[in-house]
Amino acid sequence: MKYKYQLITIGTTGDLSDKIINLFFVQIKELKLDKDAFIIIDETNYSKEYKGNQPAFAIYFGDEDGNFKHLDIIDSLIKDGTIILPVFYNDNCFGIEIPKVLENQNGLLYDSTKNIKIVNLALESFELLRTSRKVFVSYKRNESTSVAIQLYEALERNNFDVFLDTHSIKQGEPFQEELWHRMTDCDVIVLLNTPKFLDSYWCKEEIAEASAKQIGIIQLVWPNHKLEAMAHVCLPIQLQSTDFEESVFDNENASKLVEPFVNNLVSEVESMRARNLASRQDNLITEFTNFAVKYGKSINLQPERFVTEELGGNKKRIFIPTVGIPQSVNCNQSEEIIKEIKDYEVDSVHLIYDDLRIRDKWLTHLDWLNGYLKVQTIKKKNFDRWLKEN
């Protein structure tokens, strides 16, 4: 690719900025993206390497003593419309640690759990990680309601869109149909594996559904309980009584996890998002490519994780794997890819997605959009027929 994604680190840099950069490339590897598509910009190479017409995300590391650096770079970035994330370190000290020119930016109060969040904000800005931040909490009501609500509130505070059945389904909606629909669109499931969790038919179904959709699970295993084997992306965490306030873990309405554990769990959810996205993209790409090869299509996987088909005469069709439920915004963002690819003529752009358990009313809406938008959608169940006919 001729352009690069630019991660810019300015301000009082050092050990923290180095950690962020290292973690950034770990996440890039998780997403199976080409490392050469990214460049790190700082004050040493800004004037030579920075390009205002290419994707950029800047992190300004504040200074506790108010010794502000690189104000000229900030001015340049603001003129280019680059997103700048100010990072400060002490509560109520934004105005002391961050220069006035950034006072209108939404800053991040730093602690050691925020590293992965900073990285993911950069990836979201580059549109390489979904901007929707959806988490599904699976639990048994008569065993872990209080913990489920605690996690719902903690994840919401960290800008996740959390699905919790008692809070998230409107009255009058078909409960189970909406539950499956919302699970389809989530990035991670936090499963509260209490002693009688699998006694519930619906809890078992949720695990099976997550497996079918290849959704990553963080499994919190209650003290004195066993881990459930799962074939898909799963992070098991064995809880101890000390992970609960006053070591009380068996009171459905009063048990609470201690704050440090909750903070670390939020970081684990952030970390799993990239792995899960890559896994689900792989599934779509592999299935689509297998059908394409079956019908003799000339298919290539690009470093940016979309598929191209050679049509001859320098023309190509583009197929973009879309995790979760396609939205009109996905279609609009996909049109931007046409502008970024200069080496050949784009014949058409298509979003490919898994339609399993998406509600019929939404599938009907997507089919309707196909009649009005340049970017078309193709259901996974239709890959075979579509490729045969086109």
C-alpha positions, -999 to 999 in steps of 0.1 A, spaced: 0 0 0 13 35 -8 -1 52 23 7 44 59 -11 46 92 7 71 114 8 67 152 22 100 166 36 102 201 45 137 214 47 155 248 66 140 277 75 107 262 96 79 276 89 46 292 51 49 289 51 59 252 75 30 245 51 6 262 22 19 242 41 15 209 52 -20 218 16 -30 227 3 -13 195 24 -37 174 13 -66 195 -23 -57 186 -14 -52 150 0 -88 150 -33 -100 167 -52 -84 139 -29 -101 113 -21 -67 97 11 -59 78 35 -42 102 49 -22 72 16 -4 68 23 15 100 48 42 110 56 57 144 61 94 143 77 115 170 95 148 173 126 133 157 111 124 124 79 145 123 91 171 98 105 144 74 80 116 77 46 130 87 20 133 59 -12 153 65 -32 134 39 -27 100 54 -44 84 84 -30 96 117 -37 93 154 -17 114 180 -11 107 217 0 137 237 16 126 270 11 153 296 36 166 321 29 167 358 50 199 362 34 216 333 66 216 311 48 214 277 66 202 246 60 201 209 33 229 208 43 236 172 35 200 163 2 202 181 -8 233 161 1 215 128 -19 184 137 -50 205 147 -49 223 114 -48 189 96 -78 177 117 -58 149 133 -73 133 164 -52 140 195 -56 121 227 -43 139 257 -31 116 285 -29 130 320 -20 113 353 -37 129 383 -74 133 389 -87 169 384 -52 179 369 -60 180 332 -55 218 331 -21 215 349 -7 186 329 -21 193 294 -15 225 274 -43 249 270 -44 244 232 -58 209 239 -84 219 265 -113 210 242 -100 175 236 -114 146 256 -85 135 277 -77 101 293 -68 99 330 -40 73 330 -34 42 351 -16 10 342 -49 -6 330 -53 20 303 -25 10 280 -46 -14 259 -74 12 258 -51 38 244 -39 14 217 -75 3 208 -86 40 205 -58 44 179 -70 13 160 -106 25 161 -95 58 147 -78 40 119 -110 20 113 -90 -12 118 -109 -21 149 -147 -18 152 -157 15 167 -187 -3 182 -175 -17 215 -200 -44 223 -199 -68 252 -224 -95 262 -226 -106 298 -239 -142 302 -249 -153 337 -275 -172 357 -298 -148 375 -302 -167 407 -265 -171 412 -247 -140 400 -270 -111 394 -251 -86 416 -218 -94 399 -234 -92 365 -248 -57 373 -214 -47 387 -196 -56 355 -223 -40 334 -217 -7 352 -179 -10 350 -178 -18 313 -203 10 306 -181 35 324 -153 24 300 -173 32 269 -185 -3 261 -221 -10 249 -230 -38 273 -258 -63 268 -274 -75 300 -308 -91 295 -324 -73 324 -312 -39 312 -309 -42 274 -341 -57 259 -370 -33 255 -405 -44 266 -424 -58 237 -394 -72 219 -392 -110 213 -367 -118 241 -347 -148 227 -347 -135 191 -333 -101 203 -308 -118 226 -293 -139 197 -293 -108 175 -274 -88 201 -249 -116 207 -241 -117 170 -230 -81 171 -209 -83 202 -171 -84 203 -166 -104 236 -187 -124 259 -180 -123 297 -194 -156 310 -200 -159 347 -195 -197 352 -213 -203 386 -219 -238 399 -253 -242 383 -247 -221 352 -250 -251 328 -282 -264 345 -299 -236 325 -310 -246 290 -306 -210 278 -271 -206 293 -260 -238 275 -275 -223 243 -256 -191 247 -223 -211 249 -232 -231 218 -242 -199 200 -209 -182 209 -191 -212 195 -210 -212 162 -203 -175 158 -167 -178 169 -171 -151 195 -144 -148 221 -153 -156 257 -137 -145 290 -149 -172 314 -149 -163 351 -150 -196 370 -165 -193 405 -144 -206 434 -147 -243 440 -161 -248 405 -147 -262 373 -137 -247 340 -160 -256 311 -141 -267 279 -147 -245 249 -134 -249 214 -134 -212 203 -114 -182 215 -116 -184 253 -97 -169 282 -104 -188 315 -100 -170 348 -103 -191 379 -117 -169 407 -106 -172 443 -126 -161 473 -102 -132 477 -114 -118 444 -147 -110 461 -154 -83 486 -152 -98 521 -147 -132 503 -184 -135 498 -190 -152 464 -223 -171 470 -248 -144 475 -266 -137 442 -277 -102 453 -248 -91 474 -215 -106 461 -192 -81 445 -158 -85 429 -129 -63 443 -121 -32 423 -86 -42 412 -100 -74 397 -127 -55 378 -102 -30 364 -80 -59 352 -110 -76 337 -119 -45 317 -83 -45 303 -87 -82 293 -120 -74 274 -101 -46 256 -73 -71 248 -95 -98 235 -114 -76 210 -86 -77 184 -81 -115 187 -117 -121 183 -121 -98 154 -92 -115 135 -107 -149 142 -141 -140 129 -127 -122 98 -106 -154 91 -137 -175 91 -155 -152 66 -124 -149 44 -117 -186 44 -153 -196 36 -157 -170 9 -123 -178 -7 -131 -216 -8 -163 -210 -28 -145 -185 -50 -118 -210 -58 -145 -236 -65 -158 -214 -93 -124 -205 -107 -122 -169 -94 -89 -152 -93 -88 -142 -56 -62 -124 -35 -61 -115 2 -47 -79 6 -25 -68 36 -54 -46 48 -75 -78 53 -99 -75 24 -103 -98 -6 -99 -87 -43 -110 -106 -74 -92 -100 -107 -116 -92 -135 -91 -85 -162 -83 -51 -178 -69 -39 -145 -104 -41 -129 -110 -57 -96 -139 -64 -72 -134 -59 -35 -149 -80 -8 -147 -67 28 -153 -91 57 -176 -74 82 -179 -88 117 -213 -85 134 -243 -68 119 -235 -45 89 -246 -10 92 -250 18 67 -219 33 82 -199 2 72 -211 8 36 -200 44 37 -166 36 52 -161 9 26 -166 34 -2 -136 52 12 -114 22 3 -121 30 -34 -105 64 -30 -75 49 -12 -67 23 -38 -49 40 -68 -34 10 -85 -64 -3 -103 -100 4 -113 -126 -8 -87 -155 -24 -104 -176 -29 -72 -173 -32 -34 -192 -58 -14 -195 -64 24 -195 -101 32 -210 -111 66 -224 -140 86 -262 -137 88 -266 -164 114 -291 -153 141 -295 -117 127 -331 -108 130 -352 -111 99 -363 -74 101 -327 -63 99 -318 -87 71 -348 -72 52 -334 -38 59 -299 -47 45 -315 -62 14 -334 -29 9 -301 -9 13 -286 -30 -15 -310 -12 -39 -298 23 -29 -261 21 -20 -230 16 -41 -216 -9 -16 -236 -42 -16 -239 -68 11 -236 -106 6 -248 -131 33 -226 -160 42 -253 -185 34 -254 -170 -1 -216 -171 -9 -219 -203 -30 -249 -191 -51 -236 -155 -55 -202 -166 -67 -217 -191 -91 -240 -165 -106 -215 -136 -106 
